[in-house]
Amino acid sequence: MRKARILFKDQEAGVLTQYDDGSFKFSYNDNWIADTNKPDISLTLPKSEKEFHSKYLFAFFFNMLPEGSNKQVVCKLNRIDQTDYFGLLMTTAKNDSIGAVRVIKIELL
């Protein structure tokens, strides 16, 4: 299992989890849900107490990934398999992403 904190404008909005079977879960933090001024991070992931589950990386996060030669270079330099979308997301979206959302790996013991 791998996890990442999802930051919106440098404030933690929720957690994205990839399970060992490759499926994903996204859940908002309770304090994000409680604050009526905090927005949804995506139209496809509306602010809710429910958890979102998917067999594949959610389209919102998938669309944050580099493509083409940029993807090839990032994967080669960081030794990431080109089909490891979650690994690629945690590598590329931690500091350099378009928009307000960043993805920060949570180190599990």
Secondary structure as GFF3:
##gff-version 3
##sequence-region A 1 109
A	DSSP	beta_strand	2	8	.	.	.	ID=ss1
A	DSSP	beta_strand	11	18	.	.	.	ID=ss2
A	DSSP	beta_strand	24	28	.	.	.	ID=ss3
A	DSSP	alpha_helix	30	34	.	.	.	ID=ss4
A	DSSP	beta_strand	52	54	.	.	.	ID=ss5
A	DSSP	alpha_helix	59	62	.	.	.	ID=ss6
A	DSSP	alpha_helix	68	78	.	.	.	ID=ss7
A	DSSP	alpha_helix	85	92	.	.	.	ID=ss8
A	DSSP	beta_strand	101	106	.	.	.	ID=ss9
###
